[in-house]
C-alpha cells in the first residue's frame, strides 16, 4: 500500500516535496506560483491547459485584497468560507489525494502554517462538443452523442433522466493513470447486487494504467473465458440509448477519455436492436428488427450452407439443382470463400485507417479488384462474390461492431469446417456455436435470455418492437427492485379515491 504523505505546517516543506515529486522544472506543464496574502505566504500548483485561467484570476483577486488583520487567526477557514467563492472547492488533509486531484486538473492552494490544502476545481479540459454518432445514425431523433470528457457525458444523461435516484459513483482505476470511471445506475431500480458486483470488480483491478479505456476495463470485469468472442457488454455513443437501459435496470460505465458508454449486462438480443426502430411506427420498427435479424443469420449461415450443399450435390433437391457454378474456377470453392473473406476484411481495415477523403476511392478499388477482375481471370466464381457480399452486408446490419466481428469469426470457422468435413462439419460447427452461446453469461444473465431460459413476455419484446405504452414491465432477468415502469404514487392515489 502506498505510504500516506502528511501535509506539513511549514509551507517550504510542502513546496519542496511537491516540486521534487512532480518534477517542477523538468516538466514544463506543471505551473508553480507563490503569493502574499496579508502577512501569510501562499503558493499554488496547477497543470497548464487543464484549468480555467479567467475563473482562477477572479478567485485570486478576491483573496489578495484581504487586509493582514483579517488573517491573524483561522486563516485557512476564512479564505475557504469567505474569499474562495467558487462553488467547487474542498479542503484536503492528505498529500497523496491532493496530488491525485492536481493531476486530474484541479488547482492546489497552500497557505503557510496550515495542515490542509484548498483544492479548487477549475478544470477546463481540451474537449470537443457533442456531434452526431458515426456508428448509430438515425433518420429521426437526437443528433448529440457522447464525447471524451466524463462530465459532459454525465450531463447528457442527466438531461434525459432528471431522477434524484440516478447515481454516478466515481471509481479511480490505475496506480499511475488514476483514470475516472463513473458507475451509473438508478438506485431504486437497479439490482443492488449487480451494482456491488460491478464496483467490486472495478476496485479489484490492479494495473498501472488503462490507456485503452473501455476495452481494457471490459477485459478486467467481464467473467467467463477471455477467449470467448461473443461480446458480453454493449457500447453506445448515444445518450438516449444509455438512458433507456438505465431505466430498464442496467448499469452503465461512463469512462473518462472515451466516447463509448459501456452497458451491462447484455444478451444476444441487445446486439441486434437499433435506436432507429423506436423512432418509427410500431409495425415498421418490428419489420426493421426482423430484417436485421434475418441479415445477421444470413451473414452467419449463407456462405457455409451454400458451400456444404454444392460440395455434396447429391443432397440437393431438383428444385435447387441450379445452385453451384458451372465452372468452379482455378481455386477450389472453399478456398475461394476464404480468400474472398480475407479480401473483404482487408478492404474494411484499409477504409478505417486511410483518411476519409480516400476511403470511398479505396472502396471502389477493392470492389473492382475483388469482384470484377477476380471473376474475369477465373480466380473467383460470380456466386462466391455474391454470397460473400450478402454475408458482409448482413454483418453490418447490427449496430454492435463487436457482435459483427464475432459473426464474421464464426462464419470463417464454419467455412473451414465445411471445407474439411462438408455438411457434418457445418452441423458440428453450428451445434458448437449454439452451445457456446447457451453457456455464456453476462454478469450472471444467460446470453440467450429470454429464449433460454424461455420467457414469453421477454421473447415478444425482443422479436417485435412493441408499443411503448404496453412495455410496462422491466426485464425480469435484471431482477429490478421496481418491476414496472408505472408511477406507483399515481396508482396509489387512484386506488385511494
Order of alpha helices (4+ residues) and beta strands (2+ residues): alpha-beta-beta-alpha-alpha-beta-alpha-beta-beta-alpha-beta-beta-alpha-alpha-beta-alpha-beta-beta-alpha-alpha-alpha-alpha-alpha-beta-beta-alpha-alpha
